[in-house]
Amino acid sequence: KYVLLYGKKSPDDFEVKVFKARPKRFEVKPGIFQRAWHLVFKAYGDEDLMRVGYQAGFGEKNSLGFGMVKVDGRRRKWRRKLR
């Protein structure tokens, strides 16, 4: 996704810390179920790379609605990992 938008390889400076992970099964259409994971995580990295993840989704199957994220409104501090 990053390559398609920016025309260059994505930066390697990227880190994800997973705090909570649980499998989830939900109905996408009547009688059709999909398995997915519900994660609570923090992602650190290049600002443009984070923007792509937020707007287009992290991981796979984004066209099906997977990989969507919601910013936790309880914590407003954004931290950048120092290089």
C-alpha positions as CSV (number, residue, x, y, z in Angstrom):
1,K,0.0,0.0,0.0
2,Y,2.8,2.4,0.9
3,V,4.7,1.6,-2.4
4,L,1.5,2.3,-4.4
5,L,1.0,5.7,-2.7
6,Y,4.6,7.0,-2.4
7,G,6.4,5.1,-5.2
8,K,9.2,3.9,-2.9
9,K,9.9,1.1,-0.4
10,S,8.4,1.7,3.1
11,P,10.8,2.6,5.9
12,D,12.1,-0.3,8.0
13,D,11.7,1.8,11.2
14,F,8.4,0.3,12.3
15,E,7.3,-1.4,15.5
16,V,4.1,-2.8,16.8
17,K,3.5,-3.7,20.5
18,V,0.5,-5.9,21.1
19,F,-1.1,-5.5,24.5
20,K,-4.2,-7.7,24.0
21,A,-5.2,-10.1,21.3
22,R,-8.4,-12.3,21.1
23,P,-9.9,-14.2,18.3
24,K,-13.3,-13.1,17.1
25,R,-16.0,-14.6,14.9
26,F,-18.6,-12.5,13.3
27,E,-21.3,-12.8,10.7
28,V,-20.5,-10.9,7.5
29,K,-23.6,-12.1,5.7
30,P,-26.5,-14.2,6.9
31,G,-25.1,-17.6,7.6
32,I,-21.5,-16.6,6.5
33,F,-19.0,-16.2,9.3
34,Q,-15.5,-14.9,9.3
35,R,-12.7,-15.3,11.8
36,A,-10.6,-12.4,12.8
37,W,-8.5,-11.0,15.6
38,H,-9.3,-8.0,17.8
39,L,-6.1,-6.4,18.9
40,V,-5.2,-3.6,21.3
41,F,-1.8,-2.3,20.1
42,K,0.5,0.6,19.7
43,A,2.4,1.2,16.4
44,Y,5.5,3.3,16.1
45,G,7.2,4.4,13.0
46,D,7.4,6.8,10.1
47,E,4.5,9.3,10.1
48,D,3.5,8.6,6.5
49,L,3.6,4.8,7.1
50,M,1.3,5.2,10.2
51,R,-1.1,7.4,8.1
52,V,-1.3,4.6,5.4
53,G,-2.0,2.0,8.1
54,Y,-4.7,4.2,9.6
55,Q,-6.4,5.2,6.4
56,A,-6.0,1.9,4.4
57,G,-5.8,-0.6,7.2
58,F,-3.1,-2.7,8.8
59,G,-2.6,-6.3,7.7
60,E,-4.5,-8.3,5.1
61,K,-8.0,-8.3,3.6
62,N,-8.5,-4.6,3.9
63,S,-11.0,-4.5,1.1
64,L,-13.2,-6.7,3.2
65,G,-13.0,-4.3,6.1
66,F,-10.2,-6.0,8.0
67,G,-7.3,-4.1,9.5
68,M,-9.4,-1.1,10.5
69,V,-8.2,0.8,13.5
70,K,-9.7,3.1,16.0
71,V,-7.5,5.5,18.0
72,D,-8.1,5.2,21.7
73,G,-9.5,8.5,22.7
74,R,-8.6,8.0,26.4
75,R,-5.0,8.7,25.7
76,R,-4.1,11.7,23.7
77,K,-0.3,11.6,24.0
78,W,1.5,10.5,20.8
79,R,5.0,9.3,21.2
80,R,7.5,8.8,18.6
81,K,10.2,6.3,19.0
82,L,13.6,8.0,19.1
83,R,16.1,6.9,16.5
